[in-house]
Amino acid sequence: MIVISGCLVRQGTLYAQKSVISRLEVTAAVTTDSIRYVDLMNQLAGQYQHLQLDTCFLYLSKARDVAQRQQYIRGEAAAYRGLGGYYAYRDNSYLSFRFYIDALNLYRELGDSAGICQTCMHLGVYYQFEKQFEEAGRYMKRALDISKHLKNDSILMALRANYYFIYISNFRAGRSSDIVDRKSATRSLAIARQMAARAGDERLLLYTGMLQAQELIYSKTAEAEGVAKLMALVAEAERKGYVYHAMYGSSHLASYKARSHQADSLIFQRHMVRLALEGGYRELALPVVAKLFAWYDNHNKSDSARFYANAMLDIMEKEEQGKTQGELDYIDYYMQEKKLRALQLQHDYQQQLLDRKGMESRGRYAVIIFLTILLILTVLLLVDVNRSHRRSRRNAVQLGEKNREISEKNALLRTNDDFKNKLISLIAHDFRVPLNHIIDITDLLKDQSLAYDDATGLFRKLETKSQQTLHIFDNILRWIRSQLSGFVYAPAVCKPAAMFREALEVLKDDYIEKVLTIQFDIPEDLQLLADREMLQFVHRNLLHNAVKFSPVQGTVHVRAAVDGDKVTISVSDEGKGVDPGVLHHLFEYRNREKDRGRTTGGAGLALIICKDFMDKMGGTIHVSNNPESGSTFSYTLPFAKESITREQ
């Protein structure tokens, strides 16, 4: 049964849906106030919830993100409540329940009676569908108690409609309800419809009208009138753009037609599936898609069967990762059941022929005719079984291929997750050195044993380290934002000589402590075409590695070499060099667990990001061990056009 009752409360008064959506979108486009923007996103999500579920999720995500950034708790709670409804339509009971509980906790924190009432109502309907009737009654009773002190008509009429829904759900399940009886339920539905008519609420008018039509059908007092009314409401809902209501009504019409053994049941099932796929309610349509596939397959209508088989596979691929294998098992079980049914039919038919043969008392001619007929039928049946077997194998191959693709995607997700965790260690690696310096300086200042000149020098040093740390933070934050929003390469003219001196300032204390000599051989007017922040990230990491692995009183060489329209910048040290076993894989992302002891996770990941930056900027990066000692890291990038023009 399709869920609809738990998600009827909307934000504000509804009129014609399309005009409301247009007005809200125009208002949102010019809104600068963040709180007002969150409210508009939640209202748009409520409008799209019964029109296009994917668009509804987009607006809910925007509302939640902005509300969390602005610490707008009421807007965040409304987004959570909307997400609870969204995942109910996605047939994901776990996430639906989780978001409803999060919304309820926030509303309780705010003391928002209206929000608590709405969320308790949703939870009551949720538990009703989970068949936990005591919990459903407890939450619905809580909502009813709170509603006595409310004057919000939009909440009250939705609550009355859901009050009737609880009754009718229990009635059809053959159980009594502790909080609803037939008389009060029917009265509540009538009142909800009157309130919806006064408010001009098209959505609730359609829903209450459908409930009243179902009452006529299931009570068998006026079935024909109920069916005609329900068909008219489905047509009206589709005409006005309420895709979900049209799908809901079509589902009930299909169920009624099927129970009545009417031939047009398939028409309403196909209509329901089309609307579900159009509006993004894929998971709710899966059982009907499976029935249509089975019917067309059993009637040897291969084109239609193939269409619904592909639709079924597409829906299952988009479900949660944990449900994928179960759905594949369902398809395999279904195909096995089909084969068993064919064999059973073959067995029953052969038994029937044998029984008829035992009853035959005719002559030899009749026996020959009978055996001939039996042979022909057996051959035809074997041909059909063989055809079914080939079809089954073909479907099994397709399902196996889909399973393989899903496994590969899962492996990629695990790799990306590992990469994300390593990225955290990189950020810590970039901040640890300057922050440790700041902490050391502040410890000295707390002793209050320094002379005025020494304290003044330390304060200047503290100011420098703080500015450097802030600069590093800004660079990393800008890079993370580019990764989240989609990177667009916009190269600019960069001077590597000045950039190297700037990057070296962060490591000044380190190379002074080791008494290192830094030799620069880069022309001051040399210009490259690159993204400055990416290139500076590479400079910092190459210099950091060179200083870190250089011996005391060693020398670090930074050189530039020109080759045509390309320039190569190299950083060499006099350390021990790179382990040959790691050298050729230094810029490749691999699980570092087995290589623990060769390289540190943070440094390895930094070099991988350096290579990624070079790839995005159209350059290359290399590493090699020096003949005597140490290693050389180098990258190659094109000249800036200004530089090339000046040389010509």
C-alpha positions in Angstrom: 0.0 0.0 0.0 1.4 3.4 -1.0 2.0 5.8 1.9 0.4 9.2 1.6 -1.1 10.3 4.9 2.0 11.0 6.9 3.2 13.8 4.7 0.3 16.2 4.2 1.2 19.2 6.4 2.6 22.0 4.3 4.3 25.2 4.9 1.8 28.0 4.7 -1.5 28.2 2.9 -1.7 26.5 -0.5 -3.6 27.7 -3.6 -2.9 26.7 -7.2 0.3 24.7 -7.0 2.1 26.0 -10.1 1.5 29.7 -9.2 2.7 29.1 -5.6 5.9 27.4 -6.8 6.6 30.2 -9.3 6.1 32.8 -6.6 8.3 31.0 -4.1 11.1 30.5 -6.6 11.1 34.1 -7.7 11.1 35.2 -4.0 14.0 32.8 -3.2 16.1 34.1 -6.1 16.1 37.7 -4.7 16.2 36.8 -0.9 19.4 37.7 0.9 18.2 37.0 4.5 19.4 33.5 5.4 16.5 32.7 7.7 13.9 33.7 5.2 15.8 31.7 2.5 15.7 28.6 4.7 11.9 29.0 5.2 11.4 29.4 1.4 13.5 26.3 0.7 11.3 24.3 3.1 8.1 25.7 1.5 9.4 24.7 -2.0 10.2 21.2 -0.7 6.7 20.9 0.6 5.3 22.0 -2.7 7.4 19.5 -4.7 6.9 16.6 -2.3 3.9 15.4 -4.2 5.1 16.6 -7.6 8.8 15.6 -8.0 10.5 13.8 -5.2 14.1 14.4 -6.4 13.5 18.2 -6.6 12.0 18.0 -3.1 15.2 16.5 -1.8 17.3 19.2 -3.5 15.4 22.0 -1.7 15.4 20.1 1.6 19.2 19.6 1.4 19.7 23.4 0.7 17.4 24.3 3.7 19.2 21.9 6.0 22.7 23.1 5.0 22.0 26.8 5.3 20.0 26.3 8.6 23.0 24.4 10.1 25.4 27.1 9.0 23.2 29.9 10.4 22.3 27.9 13.5 18.6 28.4 12.6 17.2 25.5 14.7 13.5 25.9 13.7 14.5 25.8 10.0 16.7 22.8 10.6 13.9 21.0 12.4 11.5 21.7 9.5 14.1 20.3 7.0 14.5 17.2 9.2 10.8 16.6 9.3 10.6 17.0 5.5 13.5 14.5 5.1 11.6 12.1 7.2 8.7 12.2 4.8 11.1 12.0 1.8 12.7 8.8 3.0 9.2 7.4 3.8 8.5 7.8 0.1 11.9 6.2 -0.6 10.8 3.2 1.4 13.7 3.6 3.8 12.1 3.2 7.2 15.4 3.6 9.1 16.3 7.0 7.7 12.7 8.2 7.9 12.5 7.3 11.6 15.9 8.9 12.3 15.0 12.2 10.7 11.6 12.3 12.4 13.3 11.8 15.8 15.9 14.5 15.1 13.1 16.9 14.2 11.2 16.0 17.3 14.2 16.6 19.6 14.8 20.0 18.0 11.2 21.1 18.4 11.2 20.0 22.0 14.4 22.0 22.6 12.6 25.1 21.1 9.3 24.3 23.0 7.5 24.5 19.6 4.1 22.9 20.2 3.0 23.1 16.6 6.2 21.4 15.4 6.0 18.7 18.1 2.3 18.1 17.1 3.2 17.6 13.4 6.2 15.4 14.1 4.2 13.2 16.6 1.5 12.8 13.9 4.2 11.7 11.4 5.6 9.2 13.9 2.2 7.9 14.6 1.6 7.1 10.9 5.2 5.7 10.6 4.6 3.2 13.5 1.2 2.4 11.9 2.9 1.2 8.7 5.5 -0.6 10.8 2.6 -2.5 12.5 3.7 -1.3 15.9 0.2 -0.2 16.8 0.8 0.7 20.5 3.5 3.1 19.6 1.4 4.5 16.7 -1.5 5.1 19.1 0.8 6.7 21.7 2.2 9.3 19.3 -1.1 10.0 17.6 -2.8 10.6 21.1 0.1 12.9 22.0 -0.5 14.9 18.7 -4.3 15.1 19.5 -3.7 16.3 23.0 -1.3 19.1 21.8 -3.7 20.1 19.0 -6.4 21.1 21.5 -4.3 24.1 22.4 -3.5 25.0 18.7 -5.3 27.3 16.3 -3.4 26.4 13.2 -6.0 25.2 10.7 -3.4 23.6 8.4 -2.2 21.3 11.2 -5.7 20.5 12.5 -7.1 19.5 9.1 -4.1 17.3 8.3 -4.4 15.7 11.8 -8.1 15.0 11.3 -7.4 13.3 7.9 -4.7 11.2 9.5 -7.0 10.3 12.4 -9.4 8.8 9.8 -6.5 7.1 8.1 -5.5 5.3 11.3 -9.1 4.1 11.7 -9.4 2.8 8.1 -6.0 1.2 8.2 -7.0 -0.8 11.4 -10.4 -1.6 9.9 -8.9 -3.1 6.8 -6.4 -5.1 8.9 -9.3 -6.5 10.9 -8.3 -5.0 14.3 -9.8 -2.6 16.7 -8.3 0.8 17.6 -7.9 2.2 21.1 -8.1 5.8 19.9 -10.3 5.8 16.8 -13.9 4.6 16.2 -15.9 4.6 13.0 -18.2 7.4 13.9 -15.6 9.9 15.1 -13.3 8.9 12.2 -15.9 9.6 9.6 -16.8 12.9 11.3 -13.1 13.9 11.4 -12.7 13.2 7.6 -15.8 15.4 6.8 -14.5 18.2 9.0 -11.0 18.0 7.4 -12.6 18.3 4.0 -14.7 21.3 5.0 -11.6 23.0 6.4 -9.6 22.3 3.2 -12.4 23.8 1.1 -12.4 27.0 3.2 -8.6 27.2 3.0 -8.5 26.5 -0.8 -6.1 23.6 -0.1 -6.1 21.7 -3.4 -3.8 19.0 -2.1 -5.9 18.1 1.0 -9.1 18.3 -1.0 -7.8 15.7 -3.4 -6.6 13.4 -0.6 -9.8 13.7 1.5 -11.9 13.2 -1.6 -10.0 10.0 -2.4 -10.5 8.7 1.1 -14.2 9.3 0.8 -14.3 7.5 -2.5 -12.4 4.6 -1.0 -15.0 4.6 1.8 -17.7 4.1 -0.8 -15.8 1.3 -2.5 -14.6 -0.7 0.5 -17.9 -0.4 2.4 -19.6 -1.7 -0.7 -22.4 0.8 -0.3 -21.9 2.5 -3.7 -18.9 0.9 -5.4 -19.7 2.3 -8.9 -20.0 5.8 -7.5 -16.8 5.4 -5.5 -14.9 4.2 -8.5 -16.2 7.0 -10.7 -15.3 9.6 -8.1 -11.8 8.2 -7.6 -11.2 8.1 -11.4 -12.3 11.7 -11.7 -10.0 12.8 -8.8 -7.0 11.0 -10.4 -7.6 12.9 -13.6 -7.9 16.2 -11.7 -4.7 15.5 -9.7 -2.8 14.7 -12.8 -4.1 17.8 -14.6 -3.2 20.1 -11.7 0.3 18.6 -11.4 -0.2 16.5 -8.2 1.7 13.5 -9.5 1.8 11.6 -6.2 -1.9 11.9 -5.6 -2.6 10.7 -9.1 -0.3 7.8 -8.5 -2.0 7.0 -5.2 -5.5 7.0 -6.7 -4.3 4.9 -9.7 -2.8 2.3 -7.2 -6.2 1.9 -5.4 -8.0 1.7 -8.7 -5.6 -1.0 -9.9 -6.1 -2.9 -6.6 -9.9 -2.7 -6.8 -9.9 -3.8 -10.5 -7.6 -6.7 -9.8 -9.8 -7.9 -6.9 -12.8 -7.6 -9.1 -11.0 -9.5 -11.9 -11.6 -6.6 -14.3 -9.4 -6.6 -17.5 -8.5 -2.9 -17.2 -6.5 -3.5 -14.0 -3.3 -3.5 -16.1 -4.1 0.0 -17.4 -4.1 1.5 -14.0 -1.0 -0.4 -12.9 0.9 0.9 -16.0 -0.5 4.4 -15.3 0.7 4.2 -11.7 4.2 3.0 -12.7 4.5 5.8 -15.3 3.6 8.5 -12.7 5.9 7.0 -10.1 8.9 7.1 -12.5 8.0 10.6 -13.6 7.7 11.9 -10.1 10.7 10.0 -8.7 8.7 7.6 -6.4 10.6 4.6 -7.8 10.8 2.4 -4.8 7.1 2.6 -4.2 6.4 1.4 -7.7 8.8 -1.7 -7.4 6.1 -4.3 -6.4 3.8 -3.2 -9.3 6.7 -3.2 -11.8 7.5 -6.8 -10.7 3.9 -7.8 -11.2 3.7 -6.3 -14.7 7.0 -8.0 -15.6 5.6 -11.3 -14.4 2.3 -10.9 -16.3 4.0 -9.9 -19.6 6.6 -12.6 -19.3 4.0 -15.3 -18.6 2.0 -14.1 -21.7 5.2 -14.2 -23.9 5.1 -10.4 -24.6 8.8 -10.1 -24.6 9.1 -6.3 -25.5 6.9 -5.2 -22.6 8.5 -7.8 -20.3 12.0 -6.5 -21.2 10.9 -2.9 -20.5 9.6 -3.7 -17.0 12.6 -5.9 -16.3 14.9 -3.0 -17.2 12.8 -0.7 -15.1 13.0 -3.1 -12.2 16.8 -3.4 -12.5 17.1 0.4 -12.6 15.0 0.9 -9.5 17.0 -1.8 -7.6 20.3 -0.2 -8.5 19.2 3.1 -7.0 18.1 1.6 -3.7 20.4 1.4 -0.6 23.6 -0.5 -1.0 22.6 -3.0 1.7 19.4 -3.9 -0.2 21.0 -4.6 -3.5 21.9 -8.3 -2.9 18.5 -9.0 -1.5 16.8 -7.6 -4.6 19.1 -9.7 -6.9 18.2 -12.8 -4.8 14.5 -11.9 -5.3 14.9 -11.8 -9.1 16.9 -15.1 -9.1 14.2 -16.7 -6.9 11.5 -15.4 -9.2 13.2 -16.9 -12.3 13.6 -20.3 -10.5 10.0 -20.2 -9.5 9.1 -19.6 -13.2 11.2 -22.6 -14.2 9.6 -24.8 -11.5 6.1 -23.7 -12.7 6.9 -24.7 -16.3 8.2 -28.1 -15.1 5.1 -28.6 -12.9 2.9 -27.8 -15.9 4.8 -30.2 -18.0 4.4 -32.9 -15.3 0.7 -32.2 -14.8 0.0 -32.3 -18.5 1.9 -35.6 -19.0 0.0 -37.1 -16.0 -3.2 -36.1 -17.6 -2.2 -37.7 -20.9 -1.3 -40.9 -19.1 -4.6 -41.0 -17.2 -6.4 -40.5 -20.5 -4.4 -43.3 -22.1 -5.4 -45.7 -19.3 -9.0 -44.9 -20.0 -8.6 -45.6 -23.7 -10.1 -48.8 -24.9 -9.8 -48.3 -28.6 -7.7 -49.9 -31.2 -4.2 -49.6 -32.4 -4.9 -46.6 -34.7 -6.2 -44.5 -31.8 -3.1 -45.4 -29.8 -0.8 -44.3 -32.6 -2.7 -41.0 -33.0 -2.5 -40.4 -29.2 1.3 -41.1 -29.1 1.8 -38.8 -32.1 0.0 -36.0 -30.4 1.8 -36.6 -27.1 5.2 -36.4 -29.0 4.3 -33.2 -30.7 3.2 -31.6 -27.5 6.3 -32.8 -25.7 8.5 -31.3 -28.4 6.7 -28.0 -28.2 6.9 -27.9 -24.5 10.7 -28.7 -24.6 11.1 -25.9 -27.1 9.3 -23.5 -24.8 11.4 -24.7 -21.8 14.6 -24.3 -23.8 13.5 -20.8 -24.8 12.7 -20.0 -21.2 16.1 -21.4 -20.1 18.0 -19.3 -22.6 16.0 -16.2 -21.4 16.9 -17.1 -17.8 20.6 -17.5 -18.6 20.6 -14.2 -20.5 18.9 -12.4 -17.5 21.4 -14.1 -15.1 24.3 -12.8 -17.2 22.9 -9.3 -17.1 22.3 -9.4 -13.4 25.8 -10.8 -12.9 27.2 -7.9 -14.9 25.2 -5.4 -12.8 26.5 -7.0 -9.6 30.1 -6.8 -10.9 29.6 -3.1 -11.6 28.1 -2.5 -8.2 31.1 -4.3 -6.6 33.5 -2.2 -8.5 31.7 1.0 -7.4 31.7 -0.3 -3.8 35.5 -0.8 -4.0 35.9 2.7 -5.4 33.8 4.1 -2.5 36.0 2.3 0.0 39.1 3.7 -1.7 37.7 7.2 -1.6 36.8 6.8 2.0 40.4 5.8 2.8 41.6 8.8 0.8 39.3 11.1 2.8 40.7 9.8 6.1 44.2 10.3 4.9 43.3 13.8 3.9 42.6 14.6 7.5 46.1 13.6 8.5 47.5 15.8 5.8 45.6 18.9 7.1 46.9 18.1 10.6 50.4 17.7 9.1 50.2 21.2 7.5 49.1 22.9 10.7 51.3 21.0 13.2 54.6 22.8 12.6 53.4 26.4 12.8 51.1 25.7 15.7 53.8 24.0 17.7 56.0 27.1 17.2 53.2 29.3 18.4 52.7 27.1 21.5 56.4 27.1 22.3 56.5 30.9 22.1 53.5 31.3 24.3 55.0 28.9 26.9 58.1 31.1 27.0 56.0 34.3 27.4 54.0 32.7 30.3 57.3 32.3 32.3 57.6 36.1 32.4 61.4 35.8 32.8 62.3 37.4 29.5 63.8 40.9 29.0 61.8 43.5 27.2 63.7 43.2 24.0 63.5 39.4 24.0 59.8 39.5 24.7 59.3 42.1 21.9 61.1 39.8 19.5 59.1 36.8 20.5 55.9 38.8 20.0 56.9 39.7 16.5 57.7 36.0 15.9 54.3 35.0 17.4 52.6 37.5 15.0 54.5 36.1 12.0 53.7 32.5 12.9 50.0 33.4 13.4 49.8 35.1 10.0 51.5 32.1 8.3 49.1 29.7 10.0 46.1 31.7 8.9 47.5 31.8 5.4 47.9 28.0 5.4 44.4 27.6 6.7 43.0 29.9 4.0 44.8 28.0 1.3 43.5 24.6 2.5 40.0 25.9 3.0 40.0 27.3 -0.6 41.2 24.0 -2.0 38.5 22.0 0.0 35.8 24.3 -1.3 37.1 23.8 -4.9 36.8 20.0 -4.4 33.3 20.2 -3.0 31.9 22.7 -5.6 33.6 21.2 -8.7 37.0 22.5 -9.8 37.3 24.8 -12.7 40.9 25.5 -13.7 41.6 29.3 -14.1 45.3 29.7 -14.7 47.1 33.0 -13.8 50.7 34.3 -14.2 52.9 33.2 -11.3 56.5 34.1 -10.4 58.1 31.0 -8.9 61.1 32.9 -7.5 59.0 35.1 -5.2 56.7 32.2 -4.4 59.6 30.0 -3.2 60.8 32.7 -0.9 57.3 33.1 0.5 57.0 29.3 1.0 60.4 29.2 2.7 59.4 31.7 5.4 57.2 29.0 7.0 60.3 26.7 7.3 62.8 29.4 8.3 63.2 28.2 11.9 63.7 24.6 10.7 66.5 25.3 8.2 68.2 27.7 10.5 68.1 25.1 13.3 69.8 22.6 10.9 72.2 25.2 9.6 71.1 24.5 6.0 72.1 26.5 2.9 69.3 27.3 0.5 70.6 28.1 -3.0 68.2 29.6 -5.4 68.9 29.6 -9.2 65.6 30.9 -10.5 65.4 34.2 -12.5 63.3 36.8 -10.8 61.3 37.6 -14.0 60.5 34.0 -14.8 56.8 33.5 -15.1 54.6 30.4 -15.3 51.0 29.8 -16.2 49.3 28.0 -13.2 46.9 28.2 -10.3 48.8 30.1 -7.7 47.4 28.3 -4.6 47.9 24.9 -6.2 51.4 25.8 -7.2 52.2 27.2 -3.8 50.9 24.0 -2.2 53.5 22.1 -4.3 56.3 24.5 -3.4 55.6 24.2 0.4 55.6 20.4 0.3 58.8 20.1 -1.9 60.7 22.5 0.4 59.3 20.8 3.5 60.5 17.4 2.4 63.9 18.8 1.3 64.5 20.6 4.7 63.2 17.6 6.6 65.4 15.0 5.0 68.6 17.1 4.6 71.5 16.5 7.0 72.8 19.1 9.4 74.8 21.8 7.5 73.5 20.4 4.2 72.5 22.3 1.1 69.1 22.6 -0.7 69.3 23.6 -4.4 66.3 25.2 -6.1 66.9 25.5 -9.9 65.0 26.4 -13.0 65.7 24.9 -16.5 64.1 26.1 -19.7 63.3 23.7 -22.6 61.4 25.3 -25.5 58.1 26.6 -24.2 58.3 24.6 -20.9 60.2 25.3 -17.7 61.3 22.7 -15.1 61.7 23.7 -11.5 63.7 21.2 -9.3 64.3 21.0 -5.5 67.3 18.8 -4.5 68.6 17.8 -1.1 71.6 15.9 0.3 69.7 13.4 2.4 69.5 9.6 2.2 67.2 9.6 -0.9 63.9 7.7 -1.5 63.6 4.0 -0.9 63.9 2.4 -4.4 61.0 0.1 -3.5 58.8 3.2 -3.1 60.4 5.5 -5.7 58.3 4.5 -8.7 55.0 4.5 -6.8 55.5 7.7 -4.8 52.8 9.6 -6.6 50.3 6.8 -6.7 47.5 6.3 -4.2 47.9 2.9 -2.5 47.0 1.4 0.9 50.0 2.4 3.0 49.5 -0.2 5.7 51.9 -2.7 4.0 54.5 0.1 3.5 54.5 1.3 7.0 58.1 2.2 7.9 59.0 3.3 4.3 57.0 6.6 4.1 54.6 8.3 6.4 51.0 8.5 5.5 50.8 12.3 5.5 53.8 12.9 3.3 52.7 10.3 0.8 49.3 11.8 0.5 50.7 15.3 0.1 52.8 14.1 -2.9 49.7 12.4 -4.4 47.8 15.7 -4.1 50.8 17.5 -5.7 50.6 15.2 -8.7 46.8 15.8 -8.9 47.4 19.5 -8.9 50.0 19.2 -11.6 47.7 17.1 -13.8 44.9 19.7 -13.4 47.3 22.5 -14.4 48.6 20.5 -17.5 52.0 19.9 -16.0 54.0 16.9 -14.7 55.9 16.1 -11.5 58.9 13.7 -11.1 61.3 12.3 -8.5 64.7 10.7 -8.8 67.6 9.8 -6.5 70.8 11.8 -6.9 73.9 9.8 -7.9 75.8 10.6 -4.7 73.2 11.4 -2.1 69.8 12.8 -1.6 66.9 13.1 -4.1 65.5 15.6 -6.5 61.8 16.5 -6.9 60.9 18.5 -10.0 57.8 19.7 -11.9 57.3 21.0 -15.4 54.8 23.7 -16.5 54.4 26.0 -19.5 55.6 29.6 -19.6 53.1 32.3 -19.2 52.3 34.1 -22.5 53.7 37.3 -21.2 57.0 35.6 -20.4 57.2 34.0 -23.9 56.4 37.3 -25.6 59.1 39.2 -23.7 61.8 36.6 -24.6 60.9 36.8 -28.3 
